[in-house]
């Protein structure tokens, strides 16, 4: 899979999972972290190279976090404030996602090296 397609698919998964997590999946609770982490780890394992993994994970993490924060916010605040809040606080998502993705890549590389004669 080429880099652009990987990043676009990761972003779409982030949007979908963020929307589901905000309203339906686990009712917006901390249990949502489990499927989020699984997807971040999968990105690290499936990406063909490190740059693709970093880009895909960053896009996934940002869109996931921003969409989740927007959909989970059921307050009566104006729409513009909700969007701004989600966009700014969404910057936390890529940090967490990239860390998990890189960790998965390092661990998988170590396991592959151990199996080789």
ABEGO torsion letter per residue (X at the ends): XBAAAAAAAAAAAAAAAAAAAAAABGGGBAAAAAAAAAAAAAAAAABABAAAAAAAAAAAAAAAAAAAAAAABABABBAAAAAAAAAAAAAAAAAAAAAAAAAAAAAAAAAAAAABX
